[in-house]
Structure formats: C-alpha cells, structure tokens
Amino acid sequence: MLRSCCVYGAGILCVLLLIAGIAMALTQVFQKLIDNTIKEQVVLENGTEAFSVFQNPPPPVYMQFYFFNLTNPAEVLDGDKPFVLQVGPYTYREYRPKEEVKFLDNGTRVEAVSPKTYVFEPNMSRGSEDDIIRTVNIPAVTVMEKTKDRWFESIVSALMKSKGIGVFGTFRVGDLLWGYEDPLLKLIQKFIKMDDHFGLFYKKNGTDDGDYIFFTGKQNYQDFARIDKWNGNSSLNWWSTEGCNRINGTDGASFHPVITKTEKLYIFSSDLCRSIYAQYESDVSVRGVSGFRFVPPSEVFANLTINPDNAGFCVPAGNCLGSGLLNVSTCKEGAPIIMSSPHFYQADDKFVQDVFGMNPNKEEHETVIDVNPLTGMLLRGAKRVQVNVYLHQIQGFSQTGKIRTLVFPVMYLNESVLIDEESAKKLYAVVSEANVIVNIPFIVISVGILLGVIFIVLMCRQQTSPSTEAERQPLLSS
C-alpha cells in the first residue's frame, strides 16, 4: 500500500512540475524578474554601480592616429592621382571622466561635462610626435575657399606666392594634431578673422566638447544615459532638416539595459556633428562575457538616392556627395573637411580609386560596439573615422595647378576601449547569476521529466505479478 502511494505520488508530482515549469518558461516569469531588477538598478544616481562607471569609466581608452604621407605632390598638382603611404599608429591614452556633475529635476536628469586628456604612449606607437608628414595644407586650402571670388582674392594669392605657401606642406605629427601657429592665418587677419592657430585636435586636449544633460533612466530605463541637451540645445542647427539636426542617443560610453537584437543603438558624436545609429550584427564573447555586436550600417552615410533621410546632410542644400562621406565644413568654421570611414570603407568605389594607397577592409576600418545586452555595459568598442579634405582647382589661385577634383585622405583615428579584467569578472558573476535564475523553469522541467521516468519504471515493476511456488520449481528434477 505504501509503495503504491509513493508511485502515484511521484506521478502526480511529475505532472505538477512539468505544468509549472512549462508555464514559467512560456510566461518568462524569471526573465521578466531579472529584467525588472536590472532596470531598477541601472540608474544614474549616487551609490549605484552604473553611476560610478558613468562618472569614472574603468576600462582604458586608447586613441590611435594614422596619417597618410603624400609621396608625389608635384605630380598631383599636375593632374595625377595622389599616392599615399599610411604611417602610424601614434597612440595616446585617453582619460575622460565626467566632471561638474549636477542632478536636475528630482534626479531624472544629470548635467555634466566630459574633459578629455591625451597622453602619448611611445611603446604603443610606431614613430614619435616629431615625425614629419607631407599632406594637405588645411589652413591654406581653407583660406583659398574663404577668399575665392572676393575683392581681396588676388592679394591673398600673391601673399601666398611670396611666402611659398601652397596646397601641400610638411608638418610635425604633434603640430598637426594639437596645433601650431600658422603663418598664413596670422597674415590674413586684416581680411578674415580666424584663429591663427590650427590643429586637427587643437584645443581638444584637456578640454571638454560642451555641456551635456543626460536622462538618468529613473523614469524610463530606455532613457538611461540618453542625451537630452548639448550646450543648452536639444537639437543642432547645422543641417537643413529636423531629422538630421536631432540630437539622439547616448555619448557612446554607455547604453540602456535589456538590449534586444531588433533595436537600434543611437549615438551622438560631436566630432561628426550629428547622431548615428548601429544595428545588431552578431553574438560575441569578450573576456568570457557574452555580448551583442552592433555596427553602423552603410545606410547611415549613404547618399539620398539610397537613404532619402540623409538629404539634410547635403551642404549646401542640394549639393550632395557620394555614399560614405559627410561634409562637415558647416560645423568646422568653413574648412573643407569631409568625414568618412578609414580608407573610404563602405564609400563609393570612386573615392577609393581616386587615391593610390587606399585598401578598405571590414576588420580594420569598421566602427564596432560590443555590449552586454542585460546590463548595457560596453565590453569593447572602436570608433574609426577618417578626416579628408575636398580639393579642386580654384581659378583665382594658381597654387591649385591642374589638381583633380578629389577627396584627399589626411588621417584616420581609431578610438578603442576594452573592458578591464576586474570589471569583466564582476559582470560575469552578475550575468552567471542571472542565467541560473532565468533557467529555473528548465531545471523544474528536467526534475519533472526525471520523476516521470522514475514513475514509469515503478509502474512497470508494480504491474509485473509475482510468480507462484509451482512456477519457481525446476522443470527437471534429478
């Protein structure tokens, strides 16, 4: 009797466990519990791990600069294609803490600035800041663009000739990056008011790029670290459409928790003077922590025939470049600066063919973002952007010679980050614990299946009738 009760008890428990396990799996009760817990904890407020990472990002960030050294300047001015050789990297450790942090609106928003400091890392570089690079003389080209067709054009042209200033020049790496006093800019102050110093990162070492106001995620987890205002404005004024002027997304240092494969991650970049987005590409593992890889699709920088939403980025309105390029002259004080991916990756093939030495490839030249989908923490990232200059013949300036109309590559940067081992261990523990909790329904189902097997075995044994005394006698007796 007791044995029968145990058998049927196992059967009933098996059914209950299977029903409960399947129900929990279908309703994702534990997944929702984990998600809700993470949403409540990943908020920008004092005392949270998320705020600590936001204020002082622990992983080291490195900025690498690669320059394109021009080998045939005379031939280029005579109408030939430029031939360039890539040199570098020149590597800097980047420090980017959040400072002047102030909470607003009952903790729903937070104001901060993010000064960036760059320290040269000679052991991670191929060359020194004293290396000499032959490239476009950006101040000279900018001056020519600003003075063409104006009454003092001939005066400026004669001034440039007398000083031996042309389209190309040689410069120290350190000067090109951090700034130098340019003789032409100093001479033309009577005609055009411009800063007489120039550098690709002039006034960007030890300074911030403006005042940010972020949402803390307190009201909506998807607003975590999303930019509300930059320099007091909720939109830009450089582009011709509302969509292109929209400030959208985070600053790229962090993202909201519970990320799905179907969503887009938006990032605002003051370097690009616009917002961009990235889409899911693949699953990855970084230092043992699982993540999703997001990359900007080619449509982000496609021309308006492919992506009509990009019409607002045509400067001036209606003057559109090919796919893969962004004219940022409107936000770079009129300098004819064109941004692209390194080696014109994902750009129209024309731009690759216009310059000897371009070898675009996905692995080295694509911008990537690897994030842990549960917490939104950045595992690994690489922002890869190329600075180019638009060159063409300018009638009033004989210095331009017979130069082809082309987009000339000056340098590209690779700003990369990799989660440190200590942070990876902490995150791995959180993710592992969450995985155990999420898999509780399947553990319950497994136990139910095991009990089901035991129940079937016991039932089979119970239904087998015991043998009689006669049946147990041998067939033949001696």
N, C-alpha and C positions, 0 to 999 in steps of 0.2 A: 504493500500500500504506500509506504513512504517512498519507495523507489519510483512508483508511478507519479506521485506528486512532484518529485524532483524533475522527472522527464517533462511533464506538461508545463511545469514552472519555467523550465529552460525554453520551451517552445513559445510560451506567452511573452517572456522577456525578450526573446529574439525578435518577435514581431513588433513589440513596442519600440525596441532600439532602432530597428530598421525604419519604422514610420517616423520616429523623432529625428533620426539622422538625415533622412531624405528631406523632411520638411525644413530642417535647419539649413541644409545645403541649398534648397530651392529658394528659400527666402533670404539667404545670405545674411543671416542674423549676426553672426560673429564678424563678418567682413564689415557690415554697417557699424557694428560696435567699435571696431578698430578705427574705421574712417572717422567716425564722430569724435572719438577720443583724440585723434591726431589733429582734427580740425580745431578742437578747443585748445590744444596745447601749442600749436604753431601759430602764435600771435606775437606781434611786436609790442611787448610790454616788459617793464623791468622785472628781472628774475627768471625769464624764460630762456631756454637754450637758443630758441630762434632769434631772440633779440641780441644775445651775446654774439652769435655768428654774424648777424646783420651789422653790428657795431664794429666788431673786430674780426674780419674773416680770417680763420686759422690757416687755410692752405696757402702756400707761397704762390704768388702770381709772377710770371716772367714775361717780359716784353722783348721780343726779338725783332730786329730791323735788318732787312736785306735790301741792299742797293743794287741798281743796275748801272754798271760802268760803261759809258759810251766809248767805243773804240774807233769810230770813223766820223768825227764831227764835220770835217771838211766835205766829205762825200755826201753827208746828209744835207748840208746846205746847198749842194749841187744837184739835189733831187734823188739821191739814192736812198734805199731803206737803211734805217739805223741798225747797227749791230751792237748788242749789249751783252755784257757778262755779269751774271749775278755774283755778288760778293757779300760776305757775312756768314752767319749772323753776328750782329752786335747786340749782346744780351744784357738786359737790365732787370734787376729785382724790383718789383713794383709793390709799394706799400699804399694801401687805400682804405684807411679807417674812416668811419663815419664820425663827424665832429659837429659841435654846436647842436646836439640833439635836443629837440623840444617837442613834447607831446601836445597835441591840439584836440579840441572838440571832444573832451571827455575820453581821450585815449583812442579815438577812432582814426586819427591821422598823426603822423610824426614828421617833423621838419628836420632836415639835416643837410650838411654839405659833405662832400667826399674828396678831400685833397689827395692828390696822387704824387708820390715821390718816387723817383727812379734812381737806382744806384747801379753803376756799371759793374758787371761781373766778367772780369777778363778771362777767368778759367772756363767760362761757358761761351766765349766769343772766339771768332776767327778774325783777328785783327784788333786794332786799337782805335780809339776816338780820333787819333791823329792821322789815320789813313786818308788818302786823297781820292776823291771820287770826281769823275768827269760826268756831268749831267746837265740838264736844262737849268739855265739861269732864271729861276722862277721870278725874282723881283724884276728883272729886265723884261721878261715876257709880259708880266702884269702891267708894267709901266707902258709898254707899247700898246696893249689892249685898251688901257685907260685914256691914252692921249691920241689915239688914231682919230683922224678926221676933225681934230680940234685945232684952233689957230696956232697953238704952240707946238704942234706935232714936229715940224721941221727943226725947231730949236732943240727939242729933246733928242731927235735923231742925230743932229750934229754934235750934241753934247756926248752922246753915247760913242760916236765915232772917235771923238777927241780923247776919250778915256779908254778906248779899246774894249768897250763893253759890247758883247754880242749875245746870241741866243744860248750858247753853251759856255760853260766855265768849269773850273776845278775848285773843289771845296773840301774842307776837313769834314769828316763824318760828324764830329762833335758840333761843329758850327751849323751844318745842315739840319741837325736835329734840334739843338737847344737855342740857336740864334747867334747872330753876328751883326755888326753894324755894316749895312750895305752902302757902298759909296754912291751908287745911283740914286737910291732912295733918299740919301742925305742931300744930294744936289738938286732934286726936283721939288723940294719943299715949297718953293715960290709958286709952283704951278699946281701941284696936287698935295693936299695934306694927307700924308701917310706916315705910319710908324717907320722910322729909318732903320729899324732892326728887322731881320727876317730869320725864321727857323720853322721847320715843319712842326716842331713841338715848342715853339717859342712861348714863354710864359705858362707852360703846362707842367713844369717840374716844381713840385712843392706848392702847387695851387689847385684850386677846385674848378670844376666846369659850371658852377652855378648852384643856386639854392633849390633843393628838391623838397617836395611834400609828398610823402608816401601814405597810402592806406595801411593800417596795421593788421587788417584781417579780422578785427574784432566783430564787425557786423556781418561780414561775408568772407568765408575762407578763400574764395577765389580772388578777392581783392588784396590778399597778403602781398605786401611789398610793391603793389602796383602804384605807379606814379600818378598823382593827382595834378600836381602843378610843377613846372620847371621855371625858375626865375620869375615866379609870380603869375605865370600864364598857363592855362590849361590847353593851349594849342599854339602852333607855330604860325609865322606869317611869311615864310619864305616861298611857299608853293602856291599854286593857283586854284586848288580845290580844297574843300573842307576835309575830305578823307585823307589827303596827303599831308595836311597840316596837323592832323590829330596826334596828340601825344598818347601813345598806347603801350601798355605793358610795364615791365619792371626795368631796372637798370642792367639786368643780365647777371647780377650777382646772386640772386635767389629767386625762387618761384613758389607758387602756392602749393599746398599739399594735395594729395589724392589726384594725381595727374593721370589722364586717360590717353590712350593711343590715338583717339579720334580728334583731340583738340589741337589748337594752335597755340604755341607759346609766343607771346608778343614781347618785344624788347625795344626800348627807346635808346638810340645811340646819338649822343651829341656830336660825336666825330662825323657821323654820316648825315647829321642834321635831319633825321627822320626816324620813324618807327619801322621795324621789320618784323617778320614772324618766321617761326620754324615749325616744321611738321615732323611727326614720328617717322623714323626710318627703320630702326631695328632694335632688338634687345641687346644689351651689353652687360658686362660684368667688370667692375672697376675695384681692384683690391678686395675681391670677394663679395662686393656689394652689388646686387642686381640693379639695373637701371634701364631707362629708355634713351635711345639716341634720337635727338631732334636736329634737323638741318634746314636751313632756308632753301626752299625750292627755287628753281630757276625763274618762276613767275614773279618773284619778289623784285627782280631787277629787269624783267622783260619789257620790251617796248610796248607801246599802246595797242599795236595790232594783235599782240598775244594777250596782254593784260590791260584792258581799257582803263582800269583803276589807276594806272600809272601815268595817265595823261597829265595830271597836275604836277608831275616832276619834270616836265619839259620846260627848259629855261632858255630864252624867254618863251612864253606860251606859244605852243605850236612848233617850237624848234626842238625836235626830239632826236636823241642819239639812238644808236642801236641797242639791242638787248645786252644786258650785263654791265651797263655803265650808268653812272649817276653824276650829273653836272651839279657840283656844289658851289659854283662860283658865287651864287647869290648869298651864301652864308659864310664865304671866305673872303670878304672885302673885295670882291670883284676879281680875285685871282682866278685864272682859267684852270681850276682844279677839277679833275674828273676822277671819281672813285670807282673801283671795280674789285673783283676778287683777284688774288695773285695770279699773274701770268694770263690774265683775262679768262680765267676759268668760268665756264658757263656763259661767256660773252659770244657775240657773233664771231665767226671764224675770221672775218676780215681783219679784226683788230689783232688777232694772233699772227696772221700772215704779214701784217704791216711792219712788224719788228722782228728781226732775226734774234733768236735767243729766248723766245717765249716757248715754254713747254708745260702747258697746264695739265694737272692731274688731280684727281679727286682726293687722294690720300694726303697730299701735302698742302693743297690750296683751298679746301672746303672748310667753311665755318661749321663747327660741331658743338652740340650741347648735350652732355650726358647727365641725366638727372635721376635721382631715386624717386620713383613715382609715388611712393607712400608719403614721404616727408617733403618732397620738392627740393631736397638739398642737392646742390651742384656737386657732382662726382668728378667730372672732367669737362673742360671747355677749351675751345680755341677760336678766338676771333681773328680772322685773316682778311685783311683789307689792303688794297693797293692804291697808292697815290700816283696819279698820272697828270700830265699837262697837255692841254689841247694846243697843238702847233699848226700854223698855217702861214702863208705869205701875207704880209701886211704891206700894202702898196707904198706907204709913206716911210717905210723903214727898210732900207736896203740890207740891213743886218739879217733879214729873214731869207735872203737869197732866193733860190729855187726850191726851197723846202717843200716837201709834200704835206698835204693836209693829213695829220695823223694824231693819234692819242699816244703820247710818249710816256713809257713807264719810268718813274723816278725811283720808287722804293715800295716795298710792302712790309707790313708788320704782322707778327703772329703773337697775339696776347693770349697766353695759355695758363691754365690752372689745373692742378691735380690734387684731389683730396689727400690730406696727410694721413699717415697710418693710424695715429691716435683717434682722429675723427672717424676714420673708416671702421675701426674696432667698435667704437660707441654705436655707430649707425648700424653695423652688422648685428649687434646684440638686440637693438630695437626691432630690426626687420625680422630676425630669427624668432623673437618672442611673438611678434605679430603673426608670423606664419604658423606657429604652433596653435595659436588661438583660432586663427581662420580655419585650420584643418580639423578642429574638434568634431564637426559633423561627420567627416570621413572616418575619423577614429571611432566614433559611435557606430557608424555603419559597419566598419570592419569587425567590431566586437559583436554586433548583431549577427553578421554572417558566420562568425566563429561559433556562436551559440546555436545558430541554425544547423551547422554541421554536426555539432555535439548532439542536438536534439534528434536528428535523423539517425545517427548511429545508435543512440539509446533506444529509439523506437524499433529499429530493426532487430536489435538484440532481444527486446521485450516480447516481440511478436513470434520469435522462434520458440515453439513448445518444447518442454523438457522431455527427454527420452524415457521410456519405461524400463523396468528391470529386465524384461524379456529382450528388449531391443539391445540392451547393453551386453547380453550373453554372446559369446563367440559362436560363429557359425559351425565350426567343427570342434568337437571336444575329443580329447585324447583318451 
